[in-house]
Amino acid sequence: MNWDQVEGNWKKFKGMAQQQWGKLTNDDLDVIEGKRMELVGRLQERYGYAKDEAEREIDSWLNRK
């Protein structure tokens, strides 16, 4: 799956993202609105990930979908 599919169907993927990263709040998910870089930033904030680590987390999540 690619990010364009996630971005285009964010409402569908929003719940899956919250299941994957439970520290993300509903407000976080509303701000992200399917934007990958916003998700990267929020993962860095909530989990203390480095940027490349957050990118790997997202890629791993996408590969499971």
Rosetta constraint file for C-alpha pairs under 8 A:
AtomPair CA 1 CA 5 HARMONIC 6.95 0.50
AtomPair CA 1 CA 62 HARMONIC 5.93 0.50
AtomPair CA 1 CA 63 HARMONIC 6.43 0.50
AtomPair CA 1 CA 65 HARMONIC 6.66 0.50
AtomPair CA 2 CA 6 HARMONIC 7.03 0.50
AtomPair CA 2 CA 62 HARMONIC 7.02 0.50
AtomPair CA 3 CA 7 HARMONIC 6.07 0.50
AtomPair CA 3 CA 36 HARMONIC 7.37 0.50
AtomPair CA 3 CA 62 HARMONIC 7.71 0.50
AtomPair CA 4 CA 8 HARMONIC 6.03 0.50
AtomPair CA 5 CA 9 HARMONIC 6.20 0.50
AtomPair CA 6 CA 10 HARMONIC 5.50 0.50
AtomPair CA 6 CA 13 HARMONIC 6.34 0.50
AtomPair CA 6 CA 34 HARMONIC 6.37 0.50
AtomPair CA 7 CA 33 HARMONIC 7.34 0.50
AtomPair CA 7 CA 34 HARMONIC 4.19 0.50
AtomPair CA 7 CA 35 HARMONIC 6.43 0.50
AtomPair CA 7 CA 36 HARMONIC 7.97 0.50
AtomPair CA 8 CA 34 HARMONIC 7.35 0.50
AtomPair CA 9 CA 13 HARMONIC 6.44 0.50
AtomPair CA 9 CA 34 HARMONIC 7.86 0.50
AtomPair CA 10 CA 14 HARMONIC 5.61 0.50
AtomPair CA 10 CA 33 HARMONIC 6.41 0.50
AtomPair CA 10 CA 34 HARMONIC 5.17 0.50
AtomPair CA 11 CA 15 HARMONIC 7.57 0.50
AtomPair CA 12 CA 16 HARMONIC 7.62 0.50
AtomPair CA 13 CA 17 HARMONIC 6.07 0.50
AtomPair CA 14 CA 18 HARMONIC 6.29 0.50
AtomPair CA 14 CA 29 HARMONIC 6.55 0.50
AtomPair CA 15 CA 19 HARMONIC 6.23 0.50
AtomPair CA 16 CA 20 HARMONIC 6.22 0.50
AtomPair CA 17 CA 21 HARMONIC 6.00 0.50
AtomPair CA 18 CA 22 HARMONIC 5.19 0.50
AtomPair CA 18 CA 23 HARMONIC 7.64 0.50
AtomPair CA 18 CA 24 HARMONIC 6.13 0.50
AtomPair CA 18 CA 25 HARMONIC 7.60 0.50
AtomPair CA 18 CA 29 HARMONIC 7.80 0.50
AtomPair CA 20 CA 61 HARMONIC 7.83 0.50
AtomPair CA 23 CA 46 HARMONIC 6.29 0.50
AtomPair CA 23 CA 47 HARMONIC 7.67 0.50
AtomPair CA 24 CA 28 HARMONIC 5.81 0.50
AtomPair CA 24 CA 29 HARMONIC 6.83 0.50
AtomPair CA 24 CA 42 HARMONIC 7.44 0.50
AtomPair CA 24 CA 43 HARMONIC 7.73 0.50
AtomPair CA 24 CA 46 HARMONIC 6.96 0.50
AtomPair CA 25 CA 29 HARMONIC 6.37 0.50
AtomPair CA 26 CA 30 HARMONIC 6.15 0.50
AtomPair CA 27 CA 31 HARMONIC 6.20 0.50
AtomPair CA 28 CA 32 HARMONIC 6.12 0.50
AtomPair CA 28 CA 42 HARMONIC 7.05 0.50
AtomPair CA 29 CA 33 HARMONIC 6.39 0.50
AtomPair CA 31 CA 38 HARMONIC 7.58 0.50
AtomPair CA 32 CA 36 HARMONIC 7.51 0.50
AtomPair CA 32 CA 38 HARMONIC 5.07 0.50
AtomPair CA 32 CA 39 HARMONIC 5.77 0.50
AtomPair CA 34 CA 38 HARMONIC 8.00 0.50
AtomPair CA 34 CA 39 HARMONIC 7.77 0.50
AtomPair CA 35 CA 39 HARMONIC 6.47 0.50
AtomPair CA 36 CA 40 HARMONIC 6.22 0.50
AtomPair CA 37 CA 41 HARMONIC 6.16 0.50
AtomPair CA 38 CA 42 HARMONIC 6.16 0.50
AtomPair CA 39 CA 43 HARMONIC 6.08 0.50
AtomPair CA 40 CA 44 HARMONIC 6.23 0.50
AtomPair CA 40 CA 51 HARMONIC 6.71 0.50
AtomPair CA 40 CA 54 HARMONIC 5.52 0.50
AtomPair CA 40 CA 55 HARMONIC 6.40 0.50
AtomPair CA 40 CA 58 HARMONIC 7.83 0.50
AtomPair CA 41 CA 45 HARMONIC 6.25 0.50
AtomPair CA 41 CA 51 HARMONIC 7.65 0.50
AtomPair CA 42 CA 46 HARMONIC 6.00 0.50
AtomPair CA 43 CA 47 HARMONIC 5.51 0.50
AtomPair CA 43 CA 48 HARMONIC 7.09 0.50
AtomPair CA 43 CA 49 HARMONIC 6.48 0.50
AtomPair CA 43 CA 54 HARMONIC 6.13 0.50
AtomPair CA 44 CA 48 HARMONIC 4.79 0.50
AtomPair CA 44 CA 49 HARMONIC 4.49 0.50
AtomPair CA 44 CA 50 HARMONIC 6.16 0.50
AtomPair CA 44 CA 51 HARMONIC 6.65 0.50
AtomPair CA 44 CA 54 HARMONIC 6.53 0.50
AtomPair CA 45 CA 49 HARMONIC 7.48 0.50
AtomPair CA 49 CA 53 HARMONIC 5.71 0.50
AtomPair CA 49 CA 54 HARMONIC 5.70 0.50
AtomPair CA 50 CA 54 HARMONIC 6.25 0.50
AtomPair CA 51 CA 55 HARMONIC 6.24 0.50
AtomPair CA 52 CA 56 HARMONIC 6.21 0.50
AtomPair CA 53 CA 57 HARMONIC 6.25 0.50
AtomPair CA 54 CA 58 HARMONIC 6.30 0.50
AtomPair CA 55 CA 59 HARMONIC 6.16 0.50
AtomPair CA 56 CA 60 HARMONIC 6.00 0.50
AtomPair CA 57 CA 61 HARMONIC 6.16 0.50
AtomPair CA 58 CA 62 HARMONIC 6.13 0.50
AtomPair CA 59 CA 63 HARMONIC 6.21 0.50
AtomPair CA 60 CA 64 HARMONIC 6.57 0.50
AtomPair CA 61 CA 65 HARMONIC 6.73 0.50
